[in-house]
Amino acid sequence: MPLLEAVAAPVLWGCLGLLAYIYVGYPLTLILLPERPLKRLRSARLPHVTVVIAAFNEVRHIAATVTNKLAQNYPATHLDVVVVSDGSEDGTDEAVAALNSPRVTLLRQEPRQGKTMALNRAMQYAAGEIIVFSDANSIYEADAVARLVAPFDDPSVGYVTGQLHYRDPGETAVGGGSGLYMRYESWLRRLETRVGSIVGVNGGIDAVRRELYDPMRADHLPDFILPLRVLTKGRRVVFSEDAICREDALGHHHDEYKMRVRVSLRALHTLSEMRHLFGQKHGLFAFELLVHKLLRYLIVFPLAGAFLANAALIGQPFYAAMFVAQSICYLLALVGWAGGGRIRWKPVFVAFYFCLVNFAAAVALIRFMRGQRTVLWTPRKGA
């Protein structure tokens, strides 16, 4: 066997093995680990909750979002809302003011400084023991706040996230892909909660004990660095799957791609800043952070390695068939992109969304290595 083929075969199988472990072996490992159940003290006292919403030009959604929070099945005397309008110019402020509710505090951040600084500002006015973070277009199920707060009965819990369901009114491949992706992530979060703490949260429905909130820099990704900081303080970060939030999926593949690049870039900077969490001291969580986050952001390397190594073995029938299969997957992804992210045939939208997410992570990695950072961005636009 030529030297190239002798080297390519172990590279190919090593890359495929790593990919299989990241997506399948990792959850199976979590299933085999011993459970660490939450302690439910079932206190009769409900904590005071403040829902914090940062908004930039969200006049289409903000009134419905705030009204949704005020209408939660939670005592009105124990729930209030703080909205920070981050330099909005479209009537967002007026829409909030028109609600005329004593339970709503409207703050204006001028000039625009981004979501993270808006959250820092809101915390100066938040009275709640538990702070719930909502996106400006997040609609909660009626009992979502109550279910989000329930795990805090366990004093070891410092941060809780709920479950995000994407609505896809345009029936797009972007919507189908993001929904499938979120179902997989929710499954991982259930498994991670079972054994300890989760690695990632849903920024549209998550909550923290007020005393555990630390101000963040403008370039920080709040729904990544804040739970990591909570974990370093010895508290658990858990998933409450019955606390459900609904948002419209993005309607265009360009919007989804830009969002994924932005989130991935900020997450990579967070991983760099919090790299001490990969140390042996953090045991199981260090392993979770490595596989669920770092390796997922670096997955372009085993993907590229598998493709190139397979190409070097194309002279052998078995490997030739494998190369054709890989090529078809990437061609389906290209078809999905050429179709504007709207082709709903499952083989197309699964390949398309998988490649979109991982290509965005690769672009973010390049920008990270160049030292680029993101502070301001245009909010998500639904379908």
KEKOL-936221 format. One line per field, with one value per residue (C-alpha): x, y, z; residue number from 1. Coordinates in steps of 0.2 Angstrom, whole numbers, plus 5000, padded with zeros to 4 digits. Last residue first. Layout:
BEGIN
c1	X ...
c2	Y ...
c3	Z ...
pos	NUM ...
This chain:
BEGIN
c1	4802 4809 4822 4836 4843 4855 4873 4884 4898 4908 4926 4941 4957 4963 4962 4944 4940 4947 4937 4921 4923 4925 4910 4900 4905 4899 4882 4879 4886 4873 4859 4862 4864 4848 4839 4843 4840 4824 4816 4811 4820 4819 4837 4839 4838 4857 4860 4850 4858 4875 4871 4864 4881 4890 4880 4883 4902 4902 4892 4904 4919 4912 4909 4927 4933 4924 4930 4948 4956 4947 4959 4967 4950 4945 4959 4954 4936 4939 4952 4940 4927 4939 4946 4929 4924 4933 4918 4910 4927 4927 4908 4900 4917 4928 4915 4908 4925 4929 4912 4916 4932 4933 4950 4957 4958 4947 4938 4954 4950 4937 4944 4948 4931 4923 4932 4927 4909 4909 4915 4902 4888 4892 4896 4879 4869 4877 4873 4855 4852 4860 4849 4833 4817 4825 4815 4800 4802 4793 4798 4795 4799 4795 4813 4821 4839 4853 4868 4875 4883 4901 4906 4915 4898 4890 4904 4901 4882 4887 4900 4888 4871 4879 4891 4904 4909 4902 4910 4900 4894 4893 4876 4877 4868 4853 4851 4850 4837 4836 4823 4828 4847 4845 4859 4875 4887 4874 4878 4878 4874 4855 4857 4870 4858 4843 4855 4860 4842 4839 4853 4846 4829 4838 4847 4831 4822 4836 4836 4817 4817 4832 4824 4809 4791 4787 4778 4793 4790 4806 4804 4817 4818 4822 4838 4842 4857 4863 4857 4865 4851 4839 4822 4830 4824 4806 4810 4810 4794 4785 4792 4786 4768 4759 4770 4783 4784 4802 4803 4812 4823 4820 4832 4824 4832 4828 4829 4820 4822 4830 4835 4854 4852 4845 4861 4871 4858 4859 4878 4877 4864 4874 4880 4868 4870 4860 4852 4834 4826 4807 4801 4786 4775 4767 4759 4756 4757 4759 4776 4782 4776 4783 4800 4800 4795 4807 4823 4829 4845 4846 4829 4831 4815 4813 4798 4790 4784 4781 4765 4758 4759 4764 4754 4762 4751 4765 4777 4766 4762 4780 4783 4767 4772 4790 4787 4784 4792 4808 4821 4834 4828 4835 4822 4824 4811 4812 4806 4802 4804 4789 4788 4780 4797 4796 4813 4817 4834 4840 4846 4865 4863 4878 4886 4881 4869 4882 4894 4880 4878 4896 4897 4884 4888 4906 4910 4905 4915 4930 4928 4926 4942 4952 4945 4951 4967 4970 4967 4976 4993 4994 4986 4999 5013 5007 5000
c2	5171 5179 5193 5191 5208 5218 5218 5227 5220 5208 5204 5201 5195 5187 5170 5174 5179 5163 5153 5162 5157 5139 5140 5148 5133 5121 5129 5130 5113 5105 5116 5111 5093 5092 5104 5094 5076 5082 5090 5107 5118 5136 5140 5151 5137 5139 5136 5120 5114 5118 5107 5093 5094 5092 5077 5069 5072 5062 5048 5048 5047 5032 5023 5027 5021 5004 5003 5007 5020 5034 5032 5050 5057 5049 5057 5074 5072 5065 5078 5092 5086 5082 5100 5109 5102 5115 5123 5107 5101 5117 5116 5099 5089 5101 5109 5092 5085 5101 5098 5081 5085 5104 5102 5094 5110 5114 5127 5137 5141 5154 5169 5157 5149 5166 5172 5156 5159 5177 5171 5156 5168 5180 5167 5158 5175 5179 5161 5162 5179 5173 5158 5168 5167 5166 5155 5163 5161 5150 5148 5133 5130 5111 5107 5115 5113 5116 5126 5120 5131 5131 5149 5143 5137 5154 5161 5148 5153 5171 5168 5158 5167 5184 5183 5196 5210 5224 5218 5209 5214 5199 5191 5178 5188 5189 5171 5167 5164 5158 5159 5169 5165 5147 5139 5130 5118 5110 5105 5089 5071 5073 5091 5085 5072 5084 5097 5084 5081 5100 5102 5088 5097 5113 5107 5099 5116 5125 5114 5115 5134 5136 5124 5135 5132 5151 5150 5141 5142 5138 5129 5135 5125 5133 5138 5138 5146 5145 5128 5121 5128 5117 5126 5135 5121 5129 5146 5141 5131 5146 5157 5145 5143 5152 5147 5160 5171 5177 5192 5204 5191 5186 5185 5180 5187 5178 5188 5202 5220 5224 5242 5242 5225 5233 5243 5227 5219 5234 5233 5215 5219 5232 5250 5261 5279 5280 5266 5270 5262 5256 5249 5238 5233 5250 5246 5260 5248 5263 5266 5249 5254 5272 5265 5253 5267 5264 5272 5261 5266 5251 5251 5242 5234 5229 5218 5214 5198 5194 5205 5198 5180 5168 5161 5173 5187 5201 5191 5189 5208 5211 5200 5207 5225 5221 5212 5223 5238 5229 5242 5237 5228 5221 5212 5208 5198 5202 5188 5188 5171 5160 5155 5138 5129 5113 5107 5099 5092 5089 5072 5068 5053 5041 5041 5029 5041 5054 5043 5039 5058 5059 5044 5050 5068 5071 5052 5049 5065 5058 5041 5048 5058 5043 5033 5045 5048 5029 5026 5042 5037 5020 5028 5041 5028 5017 5000
c3	5047 5063 5063 5076 5083 5074 5082 5094 5104 5093 5094 5082 5088 5072 5080 5085 5067 5061 5074 5070 5051 5057 5069 5054 5043 5057 5059 5040 5037 5049 5043 5025 5028 5039 5027 5011 5017 5026 5010 5017 5005 5011 5016 5001 4989 4984 5003 5003 4986 4994 5009 4997 4988 5005 5010 4992 4994 5010 5002 4987 4998 5007 4991 4985 5002 4999 4981 4984 4973 4983 4998 4996 4995 5011 5020 5013 5018 5035 5039 5034 5046 5059 5058 5055 5072 5082 5089 5093 5101 5113 5118 5121 5121 5131 5142 5147 5151 5162 5170 5175 5184 5188 5198 5183 5173 5159 5169 5170 5151 5157 5146 5132 5133 5133 5118 5109 5115 5108 5091 5091 5095 5081 5068 5072 5071 5054 5047 5053 5046 5029 5029 5030 5040 5057 5069 5078 5097 5110 5128 5139 5157 5157 5152 5168 5164 5177 5182 5199 5212 5218 5214 5198 5192 5193 5183 5169 5170 5167 5153 5142 5142 5144 5129 5134 5123 5133 5149 5162 5179 5191 5196 5209 5222 5210 5209 5190 5177 5159 5145 5130 5132 5131 5141 5138 5148 5160 5178 5187 5182 5178 5172 5159 5152 5151 5143 5130 5125 5125 5113 5101 5101 5098 5083 5076 5078 5070 5055 5052 5054 5043 5031 5030 5035 5034 5051 5059 5078 5088 5105 5118 5134 5151 5159 5178 5187 5205 5211 5227 5237 5229 5229 5215 5204 5205 5197 5179 5182 5190 5176 5162 5169 5156 5142 5138 5122 5118 5106 5117 5124 5142 5157 5173 5189 5205 5222 5212 5215 5198 5196 5196 5187 5172 5169 5168 5157 5145 5145 5139 5126 5117 5120 5111 5116 5126 5137 5141 5156 5157 5173 5172 5187 5189 5171 5159 5144 5133 5141 5133 5116 5117 5121 5106 5095 5081 5087 5100 5109 5120 5127 5144 5150 5168 5173 5189 5198 5216 5219 5203 5210 5196 5182 5170 5163 5167 5157 5142 5143 5142 5126 5118 5120 5114 5098 5083 5092 5095 5089 5102 5117 5133 5144 5162 5172 5190 5202 5221 5228 5232 5250 5253 5251 5242 5248 5231 5231 5213 5208 5205 5194 5191 5174 5160 5152 5151 5142 5129 5127 5123 5112 5099 5093 5100 5099 5081 5076 5085 5077 5060 5062 5068 5055 5041 5049 5051 5033 5026 5033 5024 5009 5007 5010 4995 5000
pos	383 382 381 380 379 378 377 376 375 374 373 372 371 370 369 368 367 366 365 364 363 362 361 360 359 358 357 356 355 354 353 352 351 350 349 348 347 346 345 344 343 342 341 340 339 338 337 336 335 334 333 332 331 330 329 328 327 326 325 324 323 322 321 320 319 318 317 316 315 314 313 312 311 310 309 308 307 306 305 304 303 302 301 300 299 298 297 296 295 294 293 292 291 290 289 288 287 286 285 284 283 282 281 280 279 278 277 276 275 274 273 272 271 270 269 268 267 266 265 264 263 262 261 260 259 258 257 256 255 254 253 252 251 250 249 248 247 246 245 244 243 242 241 240 239 238 237 236 235 234 233 232 231 230 229 228 227 226 225 224 223 222 221 220 219 218 217 216 215 214 213 212 211 210 209 208 207 206 205 204 203 202 201 200 199 198 197 196 195 194 193 192 191 190 189 188 187 186 185 184 183 182 181 180 179 178 177 176 175 174 173 172 171 170 169 168 167 166 165 164 163 162 161 160 159 158 157 156 155 154 153 152 151 150 149 148 147 146 145 144 143 142 141 140 139 138 137 136 135 134 133 132 131 130 129 128 127 126 125 124 123 122 121 120 119 118 117 116 115 114 113 112 111 110 109 108 107 106 105 104 103 102 101 100 99 98 97 96 95 94 93 92 91 90 89 88 87 86 85 84 83 82 81 80 79 78 77 76 75 74 73 72 71 70 69 68 67 66 65 64 63 62 61 60 59 58 57 56 55 54 53 52 51 50 49 48 47 46 45 44 43 42 41 40 39 38 37 36 35 34 33 32 31 30 29 28 27 26 25 24 23 22 21 20 19 18 17 16 15 14 13 12 11 10 9 8 7 6 5 4 3 2 1
